[in-house]
């Protein structure tokens, strides 16, 4: 949900308040931050580490 919700909402509201082009840029920027956070969580919390 963290990878889908914030970028879509920020692009939507950004396009309303800042225009179409700037809203899409805002959505991409928020998406980059969300993907960075998700990768950081995968690395720090070892979500993909096998449980033996």
C-alpha positions in Angstrom: 0.0 0.0 0.0 2.9 2.3 0.7 4.1 2.0 -2.9 0.7 2.8 -4.5 -1.3 5.2 -2.3 1.0 8.2 -1.7 2.2 8.6 -5.3 -1.3 8.4 -6.7 -2.7 10.8 -4.2 0.1 13.2 -4.5 -0.1 13.2 -8.3 -3.9 13.7 -8.1 -3.8 16.6 -5.6 -0.7 18.1 -7.1 -2.3 18.2 -10.5 -5.3 20.0 -9.0 -3.2 22.6 -7.2 -0.1 22.9 -9.4 -1.2 21.9 -12.9 -1.0 18.7 -14.8 2.8 18.6 -15.5 3.8 19.7 -12.0 1.3 17.2 -10.4 2.9 14.3 -12.3 6.4 15.5 -11.2 5.2 15.6 -7.6 3.8 12.1 -8.0 7.1 10.8 -9.3 9.0 12.5 -6.5 6.8 11.0 -3.9 7.1 7.6 -5.6 10.9 7.7 -5.5 10.7 8.4 -1.8 8.3 5.6 -1.2 10.4 3.1 -3.1 13.5 4.2 -1.2 11.7 3.7 2.1 10.4 0.2 1.0 13.9 -0.8 0.0 15.4 0.5 3.2 12.8 -1.5 5.2 13.7 -4.6 3.2 17.4 -4.1 4.0 17.1 -3.1 7.6 14.4 -5.5 8.8 15.7 -8.5 6.7 12.2 -9.2 5.4 13.6 -11.6 2.8 15.9 -13.4 5.1 15.1 -17.1 5.2 14.0 -18.4 8.6 15.9 -21.6 9.4 
